[in-house]
Amino acid sequence: MAEKGKLIGIGVGPGDTELLTLKAAKVLKTVPVVFSPKSAKEKESIALSIVRPILEERKDYKRLMLVEPIFPMIEDKDELEKIWNSAAEMIAQYLDSGRDVAFITLGDTSVFSTYSYVQKRLIDRYEIETIPGITSFTACAAARNKALVEQNQILTVVPKIDDRLEQILEYSDSIVLMKASRNTSDLEAKIEEKDRKKEIYSVQNCTRENEKMIEGFSNEKPYLTTTIIKFEDD
Ligand SMILES: C[S@@+](CC[C@H](N)C(=O)[O-])C[C@H]1O[C@@H](n2cnc3c(N)ncnc32)[C@H](O)[C@@H]1O
């Protein structure tokens, strides 16, 4: 029986191919199977667009198995369970045939990443290596040329504003609002009204060709929009 392959989770960074780690690029130059989830059939995966220049340089590019499972952006937990289970089983089939599989994911592997859902389903059955990537919000701070937190400041990363907003606004020194397209203007107004001195900026498509830095909240919110709130208490 063939020895089992290894699953390699790769964080591909926020957008610029040059922000891939050397380790990620090394794996992508030789791995026989690349899994690149996308949110809809007709959409190109952003993670794939980031690594495409590396893959296309491969002499064996035509033989590379590129698998693009659909991970729709839905909130129905049962439906999501089914999708993640079937993606994990699909990966398991390649691993059982002795092939290594790279699973690419935008930004870092450990921050709101589709990779984590397959990783936890396969961890007890296969060898897994996870290669971290530059996360979007540190790239946004770099684009601003400003630290996110210093000394004993507290950073809070928020995927969706909910009823913990008041506490977050009270106790954080910096707040990263990811998936900013989910924010409502009411909640944004509440943040603006908070009686603490603050700087608010939003970055769209950070490190990509169409990167845009916006002062305050952004009215139009493409999927790759992150807002950073930095309190400047005296
Ligand atoms: C599903 S999360 C993935 C986060 C990713 N794993 C990371 O480490 O950044 C998607 C959210 O990440 C943020 N994001 C990812 N890439 C970005 C970019 N290039 N510019 C701005 N925000 C980005 C946006 O808030 C987006 O809605």
The ligand as an SDF file (V2000), in Angstrom:
LIG
                    3D

 27 29  0  0  0  0  0  0  0  0999 V2000
  -12.2680   34.9750    5.4530 C   0  0  0  0  0  0  0  0  0  0  0  0
  -11.2730   36.3000    6.0150 S   0  0  0  0  0  0  0  0  0  0  0  0
   -9.6900   35.6760    5.6640 C   0  0  0  0  0  0  0  0  0  0  0  0
   -8.6290   36.2850    6.5140 C   0  0  0  0  0  0  0  0  0  0  0  0
   -7.2360   35.7670    6.1900 C   0  0  0  0  0  0  0  0  0  0  0  0
   -7.0710   34.3900    6.5940 N   0  0  0  0  0  0  0  0  0  0  0  0
   -6.1610   36.6380    6.8300 C   0  0  0  0  0  0  0  0  0  0  0  0
   -5.2690   36.1370    7.5400 O   0  0  0  0  0  0  0  0  0  0  0  0
   -6.1870   37.8340    6.5620 O   0  0  0  0  0  0  0  0  0  0  0  0
  -11.5300   37.4970    4.7560 C   0  0  0  0  0  0  0  0  0  0  0  0
  -11.3700   38.9090    5.2800 C   0  0  0  0  0  0  0  0  0  0  0  0
   -9.9780   39.2020    5.4190 O   0  0  0  0  0  0  0  0  0  0  0  0
   -9.7380   40.5670    5.1330 C   0  0  0  0  0  0  0  0  0  0  0  0
   -8.7740   40.6330    4.0160 N   0  0  0  0  0  0  0  0  0  0  0  0
   -8.1370   39.6090    3.4260 C   0  0  0  0  0  0  0  0  0  0  0  0
   -7.2750   40.0370    2.4840 N   0  0  0  0  0  0  0  0  0  0  0  0
   -7.3680   41.3920    2.4710 C   0  0  0  0  0  0  0  0  0  0  0  0
   -6.7450   42.4170    1.7200 C   0  0  0  0  0  0  0  0  0  0  0  0
   -5.8330   42.1210    0.7760 N   0  0  0  0  0  0  0  0  0  0  0  0
   -7.0730   43.7130    1.9750 N   0  0  0  0  0  0  0  0  0  0  0  0
   -7.9790   44.0260    2.9280 C   0  0  0  0  0  0  0  0  0  0  0  0
   -8.6060   43.0800    3.6740 N   0  0  0  0  0  0  0  0  0  0  0  0
   -8.3160   41.7960    3.4450 C   0  0  0  0  0  0  0  0  0  0  0  0
  -11.0770   41.1970    4.7530 C   0  0  0  0  0  0  0  0  0  0  0  0
  -11.6160   41.7900    5.9190 O   0  0  0  0  0  0  0  0  0  0  0  0
  -11.8700   39.9810    4.3090 C   0  0  0  0  0  0  0  0  0  0  0  0
  -13.2550   40.1940    4.4110 O   0  0  0  0  0  0  0  0  0  0  0  0
  1  2  1  0
  2  3  1  0
  2 10  1  0
  3  4  1  0
  4  5  1  0
  5  6  1  0
  5  7  1  0
  7  8  2  0
  7  9  1  0
 10 11  1  0
 11 12  1  0
 11 26  1  0
 12 13  1  0
 13 14  1  0
 13 24  1  0
 14 15  1  0
 14 23  1  0
 15 16  2  0
 16 17  1  0
 17 18  1  0
 17 23  2  0
 18 19  1  0
 18 20  2  0
 20 21  1  0
 21 22  2  0
 22 23  1  0
 24 25  1  0
 24 26  1  0
 26 27  1  0
M  CHG  2   2   1   9  -1
M  END
$$$$
